[in-house]
């Protein structure tokens, strides 16, 4: 997919991982790529895969200043 510049957005805590995937496809114009989302927590060496599309950002403890990484499905 190549490196894209960061995008900062404020989202409601009730936003689901599935909705976030749809938004990322729209924001980054990913037409033929299924995105995989990861949570990069400060101080954590490895990002955490966000694979349950029904979980909300609130359920996952994702809040202000959190970083979500997007990679293409393999």
N, C-alpha and C positions, 0 to 999 in steps of 0.2 A: 504494500500500500504506500510505502514511502513516508518520510517524516512530514508531518503537518504542523503548522504553528499551533500553540496552545489556544484554547478557547475557554473563557471564563463565563459561566452561567450560574444564576441562582435558580434552584429548583425547589418545588414543594417537597417536604419530607415524605409525603405520601406517594411520590413518583416511584413506580416500580422499575426493576431492572429491565423488564421487557420494554417499557415505555422509553427508558433511557437509551436502549439499543436503537429503537425507532428514531428517536431524536438525533442520535449520533449519525445514523445513516443519512438523515436529512441535512444536518449541519455540515457534514464533511462530504456530501454527495457520493455516498457509497452505494452504487446501484447494484453491482453484481457481487459484492463482498458481504458476507455475514460477519458482523463484528463480534469479537469476544471482549468483554469488559473486565477490568481488573481494578481493585482498590489498592492504591499505593499509600500506605500509612507512614507517617513520619517516624523514623527510627526503625522501621521494619526493612530487613534486607531484601525480601521478596514480595512482589505484589500478590494479592489474594484474588483468585478467580471469582467473578460474580456470575454464577451459572443458574441460579434459581430465578426465573423471570417473573415470578409472582411476589418475590420479596420486595419491600419498599426500602427506600434509603434510610428511613427511620428504623426499620427492623434490623438493618445492617449496622446501625450506629454511625452512618455517614452524615457528617454535618458540615458547617462552614469551614472552608479552607481545605476540605478533602480533595484528593486528586484521583481522578478516574483515568486509567489508561485504556486505549482502544487498540486492539490488534485484529488482524484478519483471521477468520476460521481456517483451520488447517485440516 
